[in-house]
Amino acid sequence: MKTEYKYNPPIPYSLHDMRVKRIALQKEAIKFEFEYGYVKLVEPYDQVDGSITIEGVDFDFANVLVQSKCGEYGSFQGEKLRLSEFLKKYDWSSFEIVDELYGYNQVLYSGCLLVKGADHLIDMDISIYFTGNIIYETSE
């Protein structure tokens, strides 16, 4: 028997190349605020101002993997932190999302972190387990 499966949830907006300027932890939710919003995935693919809130977050499984200099290959040193620890430890100015992955009750945002005072970007992943909705709030 052969069973094929491809999970591809329909998402209304793309976060690719969008810059997160603030991450706020709320009761059972995480809010991401963007410098320039995000892009609609329907024609004419306009960029709209907005933020997203992920509801029903299990904060025991909301983690950040901070890696090495952005784009480099080979061995690296990094650290895995709970999202709350990351927000306390790092004085960052923006996180540019390069890839966004959605699975069953999980989201992974991968990209480059700009830390204040640093002369280079750092590879970073944010992994979140959640049971609620992802709410896109726009200025429209």
C-alpha positions as CSV (number, residue, x, y, z in Angstrom):
1,M,0.0,0.0,0.0
2,K,1.2,3.5,-0.8
3,T,-0.1,6.5,1.0
4,E,0.9,10.0,-0.1
5,Y,0.4,13.0,2.1
6,K,1.4,16.7,1.7
7,Y,0.4,19.2,4.3
8,N,0.1,22.6,2.9
9,P,-2.1,24.8,5.0
10,P,-3.5,27.9,3.2
11,I,-2.0,31.0,4.8
12,P,-3.4,34.5,3.9
13,Y,-0.1,36.4,4.2
14,S,3.6,35.8,3.7
15,L,6.1,36.8,6.4
16,H,9.1,36.1,4.1
17,D,11.7,38.9,4.3
18,M,9.5,40.8,6.9
19,R,11.2,42.3,10.0
20,V,9.9,41.6,13.5
21,K,10.5,44.7,15.6
22,R,8.9,43.4,18.8
23,I,7.8,40.1,20.4
24,A,5.3,40.4,23.3
25,L,4.4,37.5,25.5
26,Q,0.8,37.6,26.6
27,K,-1.3,35.2,28.6
28,E,-1.2,32.0,26.5
29,A,-0.3,34.1,23.4
30,I,2.6,35.6,21.6
31,K,2.3,38.8,19.5
32,F,4.7,39.7,16.7
33,E,4.9,43.3,15.6
34,F,6.4,44.0,12.2
35,E,8.4,47.0,10.9
36,Y,6.7,47.0,7.6
37,G,3.8,44.5,7.9
38,Y,3.6,41.5,5.6
39,V,2.5,40.6,2.1
40,K,-1.0,39.4,1.0
41,L,-0.9,36.0,-0.9
42,V,-3.6,37.1,-3.3
43,E,-3.2,39.4,-6.3
44,P,-2.0,42.1,-6.4
45,Y,0.2,40.9,-3.5
46,D,0.1,44.1,-1.6
47,Q,2.2,44.7,1.5
48,V,0.0,45.7,4.4
49,D,0.8,47.0,7.9
50,G,0.0,44.5,10.6
51,S,0.9,42.2,13.4
52,I,0.2,38.6,14.3
53,T,-0.9,36.9,17.5
54,I,-0.5,33.2,18.1
55,E,-3.0,31.9,20.6
56,G,-2.9,28.9,22.9
57,V,0.8,28.9,23.2
58,D,2.5,26.2,25.4
59,F,5.4,28.3,26.7
60,D,7.3,25.2,27.7
61,F,7.6,24.6,24.0
62,A,8.3,28.1,22.7
63,N,12.0,28.1,22.0
64,V,14.7,30.1,20.3
65,L,17.8,28.6,18.7
66,V,20.5,31.3,18.4
67,Q,23.3,30.2,16.1
68,S,26.3,31.7,14.5
69,K,27.0,34.4,11.9
70,C,24.1,34.5,9.4
71,G,24.6,32.5,6.2
72,E,27.8,30.7,7.2
73,Y,28.3,26.9,6.9
74,G,30.2,24.4,9.0
75,S,30.4,24.0,12.7
76,F,28.9,26.7,14.9
77,Q,28.3,27.5,18.5
78,G,24.9,28.6,19.7
79,E,22.3,28.2,22.4
80,K,18.8,27.1,22.8
81,L,16.6,29.3,25.1
82,R,13.0,29.5,26.1
83,L,11.4,32.4,24.3
84,S,10.9,34.3,27.5
85,E,14.7,33.8,28.4
86,F,15.7,35.0,25.0
87,L,13.6,38.2,25.3
88,K,15.3,38.9,28.7
89,K,18.8,38.1,27.6
90,Y,19.1,39.6,24.2
91,D,19.0,43.3,23.4
92,W,17.9,43.0,19.7
93,S,16.5,45.5,17.2
94,S,15.0,43.2,14.6
95,F,14.5,39.6,13.4
96,E,14.1,39.1,9.7
97,I,12.0,36.1,8.9
98,V,13.4,34.2,5.9
99,D,11.4,31.0,6.2
100,E,8.1,30.2,7.8
101,L,7.0,26.6,8.3
102,Y,3.7,25.4,9.6
103,G,2.8,21.9,10.9
104,Y,0.3,20.4,13.2
105,N,0.0,22.9,16.0
106,Q,3.6,24.1,15.4
107,V,5.2,27.1,13.7
108,L,8.9,27.7,12.9
109,Y,10.3,31.0,11.9
110,S,13.9,31.0,10.7
111,G,15.9,34.0,9.8
112,C,18.5,36.5,10.8
113,L,18.7,38.4,14.1
114,L,20.2,41.9,14.4
115,V,21.5,42.4,17.9
116,K,22.2,46.0,19.0
117,G,25.9,46.8,18.8
118,A,26.7,43.7,16.7
119,D,28.5,44.1,13.4
120,H,26.8,41.1,11.7
121,L,23.5,39.2,11.6
122,I,23.0,35.9,13.5
123,D,21.1,32.9,12.3
124,M,18.0,32.2,14.5
125,D,15.0,30.0,14.7
126,I,11.8,30.5,16.8
127,S,9.8,27.3,17.3
128,I,6.4,27.5,18.9
129,Y,3.8,24.9,19.9
130,F,0.3,26.2,20.0
131,T,-3.3,24.9,20.1
132,G,-5.1,28.2,19.1
133,N,-5.3,30.3,16.1
134,I,-2.9,32.6,14.3
135,I,-4.6,35.9,14.1
136,Y,-3.4,38.4,11.4
137,E,-4.3,42.0,12.4
138,T,-4.0,44.5,9.6
139,S,-4.5,48.2,9.2
140,E,-7.0,47.6,6.4
